[in-house]
Amino acid sequence: MQEVLAMSQKERKRLKVLEQKVEGKLTVKEAAEIIGVSERQAYRLLNRYKTEGDKGVIHRLRGSISNRGYPKELKEKIIGIYWRRYGDFGPTLFSEKLEEYERIKVNHETLRRWMKQSGIISSERKKRPHRKKRERRKAIGEMLQFDGSHHDWFEGRGEICCLLHGVDDASGRVFLRFAKSEDTESVLKTLKEYCQINGIPNSIYTDRYSVYYSEQKKTEYQMAMQKLITKTIYANSPEAKGRVERGNRTLQDRLVKEMRLRRISNIADGNKFLIEQFIESHNKRFAKDETLADIHREADGLNLDNVFCYETQRQVRNDYTITLKGKYIQLERSEAVLPIPGQIVTIRRYLDGSLHIFNCEEELEYTEIEHQPEKKNVRYYPPKENHPWKRNPFGKAKYANR
């Protein structure tokens, strides 16, 4: 039975050239130049070809373990570590944590190959619908994609919460905070903190969730963006803001496992970890901001408390009171000019819960009272019979005796 030899294209080329040399059609020097080796190596290949035949062209290490390969014991040790502690990690994250916690440095592609060989992962890729790629914006701060991701971030160790996730469209730089839910107060607090740290973005891209968008009247978010002169852009589908959606999927993998290793189980500790460690390391690894211009506007000189707040308006009564949620508020005299009765004042409740009243952007002093002030008793003095009003009729009365 004839032996079947497996050869690479390079080895087949060498075999063809050596056959030409044996037939006398090429010299050793010419053969060495064609196959890209020295004359000395060409003589070695020729001798092996004459002694062993076609098999002499095949590399001697074919089918054996590479001299540069990892020991079998190390591979078995690493696979054992994976099953004991990192059972749902992907190859890339496993490689990072293996070096960080176990002091073992192995390339993630090597780990991927070992995991495939052990049946941990498969090589099949998930089929996804093809979508046309939208080019990134050209500068940092040109557009911020913002979304909330509801997930069991603490894997049952704590309450289910929401991760508020902002990602710069140009650089991929993230800004993250945990909150109980994606409500108005949490969104405003997160965006206020973003503006204090990074500056004011040119536009913000969100979905049409009720916190961000309403057809009837402007939401607190829309009013805040109007004060900042920040353009609001709304997506018609989750796929439209794919960068932040893909980021949510990545964070639900990497961030969850990072917090598991540190036994984080509540929102306060989670936010502390985000601020002190995770955001910086994540941006250092994934953000691309070295050569990009930053066009965030400075928030200096702008009172962000008056921007990110709950705002409403009320009309001043004749007794200089206004009503808010069934309670009465008495406006007091101060350095600011009091509004006249019937005038509209602006009421702002800051995110810390404090109440502030403004007339033409000047803050007014006030006192909260439980009941409406009593009306003063005004004595009525009827006119006498000889009063000019009685003697000189006016209106229709002056035509009565005609």
Secondary structure in CASP SS format (residue, H / E / C, confidence):
PFRMAT SS
TARGET T0000
AUTHOR 0000-0000-0000
METHOD secondary structure of the structure
MODEL  1
M C 1.00
Q C 1.00
E C 1.00
V C 1.00
L C 1.00
A C 1.00
M C 1.00
S C 1.00
Q H 1.00
K H 1.00
E H 1.00
R H 1.00
K H 1.00
R H 1.00
L H 1.00
K H 1.00
V H 1.00
L H 1.00
E H 1.00
Q H 1.00
K H 1.00
V H 1.00
E C 1.00
G C 1.00
K C 1.00
L C 1.00
T C 1.00
V H 1.00
K H 1.00
E H 1.00
A H 1.00
A H 1.00
E H 1.00
I H 1.00
I H 1.00
G C 1.00
V C 1.00
S C 1.00
E H 1.00
R H 1.00
Q H 1.00
A H 1.00
Y H 1.00
R H 1.00
L H 1.00
L H 1.00
N H 1.00
R H 1.00
Y H 1.00
K H 1.00
T H 1.00
E H 1.00
G H 1.00
D H 1.00
K H 1.00
G H 1.00
V H 1.00
I C 1.00
H C 1.00
R C 1.00
L C 1.00
R C 1.00
G C 1.00
S C 1.00
I C 1.00
S C 1.00
N C 1.00
R C 1.00
G C 1.00
Y C 1.00
P C 1.00
K H 1.00
E H 1.00
L H 1.00
K H 1.00
E H 1.00
K H 1.00
I H 1.00
I H 1.00
G H 1.00
I H 1.00
Y H 1.00
W H 1.00
R H 1.00
R H 1.00
Y C 1.00
G C 1.00
D C 1.00
F C 1.00
G C 1.00
P H 1.00
T H 1.00
L H 1.00
F H 1.00
S H 1.00
E H 1.00
K H 1.00
L H 1.00
E H 1.00
E H 1.00
Y H 1.00
E C 1.00
R C 1.00
I C 1.00
K C 1.00
V C 1.00
N C 1.00
H H 1.00
E H 1.00
T H 1.00
L H 1.00
R H 1.00
R H 1.00
W H 1.00
M H 1.00
K H 1.00
Q H 1.00
S C 1.00
G C 1.00
I C 1.00
I C 1.00
S C 1.00
S C 1.00
E C 1.00
R C 1.00
K C 1.00
K C 1.00
R C 1.00
P C 1.00
H C 1.00
R C 1.00
K C 1.00
K C 1.00
R C 1.00
E C 1.00
R C 1.00
R C 1.00
K C 1.00
A C 1.00
I E 1.00
G C 1.00
E C 1.00
M C 1.00
L E 1.00
Q E 1.00
F E 1.00
D E 1.00
G E 1.00
S E 1.00
H E 1.00
H E 1.00
D C 1.00
W C 1.00
F C 1.00
E C 1.00
G C 1.00
R C 1.00
G C 1.00
E C 1.00
I C 1.00
C E 1.00
C E 1.00
L E 1.00
L E 1.00
H E 1.00
G E 1.00
V E 1.00
D E 1.00
D C 1.00
A C 1.00
S C 1.00
G C 1.00
R C 1.00
V E 1.00
F E 1.00
L E 1.00
R E 1.00
F E 1.00
A E 1.00
K C 1.00
S C 1.00
E C 1.00
D C 1.00
T H 1.00
E H 1.00
S H 1.00
V H 1.00
L H 1.00
K H 1.00
T H 1.00
L H 1.00
K H 1.00
E H 1.00
Y H 1.00
C H 1.00
Q H 1.00
I H 1.00
N H 1.00
G C 1.00
I E 1.00
P C 1.00
N C 1.00
S E 1.00
I E 1.00
Y E 1.00
T E 1.00
D C 1.00
R C 1.00
Y C 1.00
S C 1.00
V C 1.00
Y C 1.00
Y C 1.00
S C 1.00
E C 1.00
Q C 1.00
K C 1.00
K C 1.00
T C 1.00
E H 1.00
Y H 1.00
Q H 1.00
M H 1.00
A H 1.00
M H 1.00
Q H 1.00
K H 1.00
L H 1.00
I C 1.00
T C 1.00
K E 1.00
T E 1.00
I E 1.00
Y E 1.00
A C 1.00
N C 1.00
S C 1.00
P H 1.00
E H 1.00
A H 1.00
K H 1.00
G H 1.00
R H 1.00
V H 1.00
E H 1.00
R H 1.00
G H 1.00
N H 1.00
R H 1.00
T H 1.00
L H 1.00
Q H 1.00
D H 1.00
R H 1.00
L H 1.00
V H 1.00
K H 1.00
E H 1.00
M H 1.00
R H 1.00
L H 1.00
R C 1.00
R C 1.00
I C 1.00
S C 1.00
N C 1.00
I H 1.00
A H 1.00
D H 1.00
G H 1.00
N H 1.00
K H 1.00
F H 1.00
L H 1.00
I H 1.00
E H 1.00
Q H 1.00
F H 1.00
I H 1.00
E H 1.00
S H 1.00
H H 1.00
N H 1.00
K H 1.00
R H 1.00
F H 1.00
A C 1.00
K C 1.00
D C 1.00
E C 1.00
T C 1.00
L C 1.00
A C 1.00
D E 1.00
I C 1.00
H C 1.00
R E 1.00
E C 1.00
A C 1.00
D C 1.00
G C 1.00
L C 1.00
N C 1.00
L C 1.00
D C 1.00
N C 1.00
V C 1.00
F C 1.00
C E 1.00
Y E 1.00
E E 1.00
T E 1.00
Q E 1.00
R E 1.00
Q E 1.00
V C 1.00
R C 1.00
N C 1.00
D C 1.00
Y C 1.00
T E 1.00
I E 1.00
T E 1.00
L E 1.00
K C 1.00
G C 1.00
K E 1.00
Y E 1.00
I E 1.00
Q E 1.00
L E 1.00
E C 1.00
R C 1.00
S C 1.00
E C 1.00
A C 1.00
V C 1.00
L C 1.00
P C 1.00
I C 1.00
P C 1.00
G C 1.00
Q C 1.00
I E 1.00
V E 1.00
T E 1.00
I E 1.00
R E 1.00
R E 1.00
Y E 1.00
L C 1.00
D C 1.00
G C 1.00
S C 1.00
L E 1.00
H E 1.00
I E 1.00
F E 1.00
N E 1.00
C C 1.00
E C 1.00
E E 1.00
E E 1.00
L E 1.00
E C 1.00
Y E 1.00
T E 1.00
E E 1.00
I E 1.00
E C 1.00
H C 1.00
Q C 1.00
P C 1.00
E C 1.00
K C 1.00
K C 1.00
N C 1.00
V C 1.00
R C 1.00
Y C 1.00
Y C 1.00
P C 1.00
P C 1.00
K C 1.00
E C 1.00
N C 1.00
H C 1.00
P H 1.00
W H 1.00
K H 1.00
R H 1.00
N C 1.00
P C 1.00
F C 1.00
G H 1.00
K H 1.00
A H 1.00
K H 1.00
Y H 1.00
A C 1.00
N C 1.00
R C 1.00
END
